[in-house]
Amino acid sequence: MLSALSDTISTHLAVAGSLLPVQTRAVYDISDPYAVRFDFTFDGCPPIRWHFERDMLAEGVRRPVGEGDVSLRPRWTGGRETLVMELWGDTRVGYESAVLITDSAQVSDFLDESYRLVARGSESWDVDGFLHRIQCPD
């Protein structure tokens, strides 16, 4: 059985009325069954990693969700359905946001594959093992 998935997701960064392509890799690992990681790479810089709650992504494809540092909402763009991700975080120049637009069908397909690995509602997490790892690192 597979223990992880990864796939490329078509993504663009919205900047001053333009859409700039961003290399994006979605990653799901059964060792962290509640999360999906997106690695965003732009203009040759090291990847910026964001972890999203898996069910929140699934909801965000269908309806607006989130508040604070992450909000997701569906939108029709150029005749196709997209997922708009608004992300807030600390940068070298302050607390700033980025608006990324991804292909909803690709995100939904990736999530469907993740739910085949670990069905919704059957996730589990080894809290004791996690606490041991952070208290007694190798």
NUNU-182242 format. One record per atom (N, C-alpha, C, O): x, y, z; residue in one letter. Coordinates in steps of 0.2 Angstrom, whole numbers, plus 5000, padded with zeros to 4 digits. Example, Ala and Ser with C-alpha at 12.3 -4.5 7.8 and 13.67 -1.06 7.14 Angstrom:
residues 2
506649725039a/506249785039a/506649845039a/507149835042a/506449895035s/506849955036s/506450005039s/506750065040s/
END
This chain:
residues 138
500449945000m/500050005000m/500450065000m/501050065003m/500250114996l/500650184996l/500650215003l/500150205007l/501150255005s/501150285011s/501150365010s/501050405014s/501150385003a/501150455002a/500950464994a/501050424990a/500750524993l/500550544986l/500850614985l/500950654990l/501050624979s/501250694977s/501050704970s/501050664966s/500850764968d/500650784961d/500750864960d/500750904965d/500850874954t/500850944952t/500150974951t/499750944948t/500051034954i/499451074954i/499551134950i/500051174952i/499151154945s/499251214941s/499051274946s/498451274949s/499451324947t/499351374952t/499651434949t/500151444945t/499351494950h/499551564948h/499551604954h/499051604959h/499951654955l/499951704960l/499651764957l/499851794952l/499151794960a/498851854958a/499251914961a/499351924967a/499551954956v/499952014958v/499752074953v/499852064947v/499452124956a/499352184952a/498952174946a/499152204940a/498452134946g/498052124940g/498352064935g/498052054930g/498852044937s/499151984933s/499151924936s/499151914943s/499251864933l/499351804935l/499951774934l/500151764928l/500451764938l/501051734937l/501051664939l/500851644945l/501351614935p/501351544936p/501851534942p/502351564943p/501551484946v/501951464952v/502051384952v/501451354952v/502651354952q/502651284952q/502451264959q/502651284964q/501951214959t/501651194965t/501551114965t/501351084960t/501851094971r/501751014972r/501351004978r/501451034983r/500850964977a/500450944983a/500650874985a/500850834982a/500750874992v/500950814995v/500550795001v/500350835005v/500350725001y/499950695006y/500350635009y/500550595005y/500450635015d/500850575018d/500350545024d/500150585028d/500250485024i/499850455029i/500150465036i/499750455041i/500750485037s/501050495044s/500750555047s/500750565053s/500450605042d/500150665045d/499450665041d/499350705037d/498950615043p/498350605039p/497850665038p/497450665034p/497950715043y/497450765043y/497650825038y/497250875037y/498250825035a/498550875032a/498750865025a/498950805023a/498750915021v/499050915014v/499550975014v/499351025016v/500150955011r/500651005011r/500651035004r/500650994999r/500751095003f/500851124996f/501551154996f/501651205001f/501951144992d/502651174991d/502551214985d/502451194979d/502551284986f/502551334981f/503251354979f/503651374984f/503451354973t/504151374971t/504051434966t/503651424961t/504351494967f/504251544962f/504851574961f/505251594965f/505051584954d/505551624952d/506251594954d/506751634956d/506351524955g/506951494957g/507051494964g/507651474966g/506651524968c/506751534976c/506651464979c/506251424976c/506851454985p/506751384988p/505951384989p/505651434990p/505751324990p/504951314991p/504751344997p/505051345002p/504151374997i/503751395003i/503251345004i/502851325000i/503251315010r/502851255012r/502251285016r/502351315021r/501651265014w/501051275018w/500751215019w/500651175015w/500451205025h/500151145027h/499351165028h/499251205032h/498951125024f/498251135025f/497851075028f/498051025027f/497351095032e/496951035034e/496551005028e/496251045024e/496650945027r/496350915021r/495650925020r/495450935015r/495250915026d/494450925025d/494350995023d/493851015020d/494751045026m/494651115024m/494751125016m/494351165013m/495251095014l/495351105006l/494751075003l/494551104998l/494451015005a/493950985001a/493351035002a/492951044997a/493251065007e/492651115008e/492751175004e/492351205001e/493351205004g/493551265000g/493451254993g/493351304990g/493451194990v/493351184983v/492551204982v/492351224976v/492151194987r/491451194986r/491151264989r/490651284986r/491451294994r/491151354997r/491751385001r/492251355002r/491551455002p/492151495006p/492251465013p/491751445017p/492851455015v/493051425022v/493651465024v/494051495020v/493751465031g/494351485034g/494351565036g/493851595034g/494751575040e/494851645043e/495551645046e/495851595047e/495751705047g/496451715050g/496951705044g/496951745039g/497451665045d/497951655040d/497851625034d/498151625029d/497251585034v/497051545028v/496351555026v/495951545031v/496151575020s/495451575018s/495451545011s/495951555007s/494951505010l/494851475003l/494151485000l/493751495004l/494151494994r/493451504991r/493451484984r/493951484980r/492951454981p/492851434974p/492751494970p/492451544972p/492951494964r/492851544959r/492951524952r/493351484951r/492451554948w/492551534940w/493051584938w/492951644938w/493551564934t/494051604931t/494251574924t/494451524923t/494151624919g/494251604912g/493851534910g/494151494906g/493251534912g/492851474910g/492951414914g/492651364912g/493351414919r/493451354923r/493451364930r/493551424933r/493251314934e/493251324941e/493951324945e/494351274943e/494051374949t/494651374952t/494551374960t/494051394962t/495151364964l/495151374971l/495551434972l/496151434971l/495251484975v/495651544977v/495951534985v/495551524989v/496551534985m/496851534992m/497151594994m/497651624991m/496951625000e/497251685002e/497651665009e/497351645013e/498251675008l/498751655014l/499051715017l/499351765013l/499051725023w/499351775027w/499951745031w/499851695034w/500451785032g/501051765036g/501551815037g/501551865033g/502051795041d/502551845043d/503051835037d/503251785035d/503351895035t/503851895030t/504451945033t/504351965038t/504951955029r/505551995031r/505252065032r/505552105035r/504752085028v/504552155028v/503852165032v/503652225032v/503652115035g/503052125039g/502552065038g/502652015035g/501952075040y/501352025040y/501052045033y/500752095032y/501051995028e/500852005022e/500451945019e/500451895022e/500051965014s/499651905011s/499851895004s/500151935000s/499651835002a/499751814995a/499051784992a/498751744996a/498851794986v/498251764983v/498551714978v/498751734973v/498351654979l/498551604974l/497951574971l/497451554975l/497951554965i/497351524961i/497551464958i/497951454954i/497151404961t/497351344959t/496751314955t/496251334955t/496951254951d/496451224947d/496051174952d/496251134955d/495351194953s/494951154957s/494951084956s/494951034960s/494851064949a/494850994947a/495450954950a/495450894952a/496050984949q/496650954951q/496650944958q/496850894961q/496450994962v/496450984969v/495950934971v/496150894976v/495350934968s/494850884970s/495150814969s/495050764973s/495450804963d/495650734961d/496250714966d/496250654968d/496650764968f/497150744972f/496850724979f/497150674982f/496350764981l/496050744988l/495750674987l/495750634992l/495350664982d/495050594981d/495550544982d/495450494985d/496150554979e/496650504980e/496950494987e/497050434989e/496950554990s/497150544998s/496650515002s/496850475006s/495950525000y/495450485004y/495450415002y/495150375006y/495750394996r/495750324995r/496350294999r/496250235001r/496850335001l/497350305006l/497150305013l/497250255016l/496850355015v/496550365022v/495850395021v/495750455020v/495350355022a/494650375022a/494550425027a/494750435032a/494050475025r/493850525029r/493550495035r/493050455035r/493750515041g/493450495047g/493850435050g/493750415056g/494350405046s/494750355049s/495450375051s/495850335052s/495550435050e/496250465052e/496350445059e/495950445064e/497050435061s/497250435068s/497950465068s/498250475063s/498150485074w/498750515075w/499050495082w/498650485087w/499650475082d/500050445087d/500250505092d/500850525091d/499850535096v/500050585100v/500650575105v/501050615106v/500550515108d/501150495112d/501850485109d/502350515111d/501850465103g/502450455099g/502650525097g/503250535097g/502250575095f/502450645094f/502750675100f/503250705099f/502450665105l/502650695111l/503350675113l/503850705115l/503450605112h/504150575114h/504650605109h/505150615111h/504450605102r/504950635097r/505150705099r/505750725098r/504750745101i/504950815103i/505250825109i/505650875110i/505150775114q/505450785121q/506150745121q/506550765125q/506150695117c/506850655116c/507050645109c/507050595107c/507250705106p/507550695100p/508150655099p/508550645104p/508250615094d/508850575093d/509450605093d/509950575092d/
END
